[in-house]
Amino acid sequence: MPTRRRLVALLCAAAAGCSTASSLESRPLQSGVSRTFPASFERISAAVDAAIETLPVNIIAPANVGQNRVARFDRPVTPTGWGESGRVVIARVDAHTTRVTVAVDPRDPAQPSARTERGYADRIFLEVQAALSADRRPPEGAARRS
C-alpha cells in the first residue's frame, strides 16, 4: 500500500505542475525565443504554418491579436512525454522584416531538450529559413550566369 500512495502522490504532483493554454496565455506576446527574418509578414506567416505542420503537434487555428498573428499548438501526453502547449507570434517589423517569437510551456520541466522552448524555436526557425532559401533558388534548368 505505501507504494500505491507514493504513486498517487507523484501523479497528483505531476498533474498540478502541468502547463495549460491559460498559463501560456498569461505570458506577454514578446516572451519566448525570437528571430527576425528579412521577408514580408505574409511570406513568414505561410512559412511558419508549414513549419508547424512538420512538428508532431496538434495545430490550433491561428488568430490575429492586434497587429500580430498568433499560431498555437499542443502536444498531448504520450508514452514518451507529458506534452507541451506552444505558440508562435508573427509580428511585422516593417514591410520587408518580420519577427517570429516561439513560446512553449512544457507540462514537465524535465523533458528532453528537443521539446523545450529552445528546441521548438530552433526547429521552426530552421524550417522558416529553409523556406526562404528555397524561394531564392533559381528554377531548375535555369541558365547560370558566369
C-alpha positions in Angstrom: 0.0 0.0 0.0 2.7 2.6 0.7 4.0 2.2 -2.9 0.5 2.9 -4.2 0.2 6.0 -2.1 3.5 7.3 -3.4 2.5 6.6 -6.9 -0.8 8.5 -6.4 1.1 11.4 -4.7 3.5 11.5 -7.6 0.8 11.6 -10.2 -1.1 14.3 -8.3 2.1 16.4 -8.1 2.8 15.9 -11.8 -0.8 16.9 -12.7 -0.6 20.0 -10.5 2.5 21.2 -12.4 1.0 20.7 -15.9 1.1 23.7 -18.2 -2.2 24.7 -19.8 -3.1 27.0 -22.6 -4.1 29.6 -19.9 -0.6 29.5 -18.4 0.9 30.3 -21.8 -1.7 33.0 -22.4 -0.6 34.8 -19.3 2.9 35.3 -20.8 3.4 38.5 -22.8 3.4 38.0 -26.6 7.0 39.1 -26.9 8.2 36.5 -24.3 10.0 33.4 -25.7 12.7 32.8 -28.3 12.7 35.4 -31.1 14.3 35.7 -34.5 13.9 38.3 -37.2 13.6 37.3 -40.9 14.1 39.5 -43.9 10.8 38.8 -45.6 7.2 40.1 -45.7 4.7 39.3 -42.9 2.6 37.2 -45.4 5.6 35.1 -46.5 6.8 34.4 -43.0 3.2 33.6 -41.9 3.0 30.9 -44.6 6.5 29.6 -43.8 5.6 29.3 -40.1 2.4 27.5 -40.9 4.4 25.0 -43.0 7.0 24.7 -40.2 4.4 23.9 -37.5 2.9 21.2 -39.8 6.2 19.3 -39.7 6.0 19.1 -35.9 4.3 16.2 -34.0 1.7 18.5 -32.6 -2.0 19.3 -32.8 -2.4 22.7 -34.5 -4.9 25.1 -33.1 -6.5 27.6 -35.5 -4.3 30.8 -35.8 -5.8 34.1 -34.6 -5.0 37.8 -35.0 -4.1 39.6 -31.9 -3.7 43.3 -32.6 -1.3 43.6 -35.5 0.2 40.1 -34.8 -0.7 36.7 -36.0 -0.6 34.0 -33.3 -0.4 30.3 -34.2 -1.0 27.9 -31.4 -0.1 24.2 -31.0 -0.4 21.5 -28.4 1.5 18.2 -28.0 -0.6 15.8 -26.0 0.6 13.4 -23.3 2.3 10.4 -25.0 4.2 7.4 -23.7 7.4 9.4 -24.1 6.4 12.7 -22.5 3.8 14.9 -20.8 3.4 17.2 -23.8 3.5 20.9 -24.2 1.4 24.0 -25.1 3.0 26.4 -27.6 2.5 29.5 -29.6 4.3 31.3 -32.4 3.8 35.0 -32.7 4.4 36.6 -36.1 5.0 40.3 -35.9 5.5 42.8 -38.7 8.6 44.9 -38.0 8.4 46.8 -41.4 7.3 45.9 -45.0 10.3 43.6 -45.5 11.1 42.4 -42.0 9.1 40.1 -39.7 9.9 38.8 -36.2 8.9 35.3 -35.1 8.7 34.5 -31.4 8.2 31.0 -30.1 6.9 30.3 -26.6 6.4 26.8 -25.1 5.2 25.7 -21.7 6.2 22.1 -21.1 4.0 20.1 -18.8 7.1 18.5 -17.3 10.1 20.8 -16.9 12.5 17.8 -17.1 11.6 17.0 -20.7 14.2 16.2 -23.4 15.7 19.4 -24.9 14.1 18.8 -28.3 10.8 19.5 -26.6 11.8 22.7 -24.8 11.1 26.2 -25.9 14.5 26.5 -27.5 14.1 23.1 -29.2 10.8 24.1 -30.8 12.2 27.5 -31.7 15.3 26.1 -33.4 13.2 23.7 -35.4 10.7 26.3 -36.5 13.4 28.8 -37.4 15.3 26.2 -39.4 12.1 25.4 -41.4 11.3 29.1 -42.0 14.9 29.8 -43.1 14.8 26.7 -45.5 11.5 28.0 -47.0 13.1 31.4 -47.6 16.2 29.9 -49.1 14.1 27.8 -51.4 12.3 31.0 -52.6 15.7 32.5 -53.6 17.0 29.5 -55.6 16.8 29.8 -59.4 14.3 27.4 -61.0 15.7 24.0 -62.0 17.1 24.1 -65.5 17.7 27.9 -65.4 20.9 29.1 -67.0 23.6 30.2 -64.6 25.4 33.4 -65.2 29.2 33.1 -65.4 
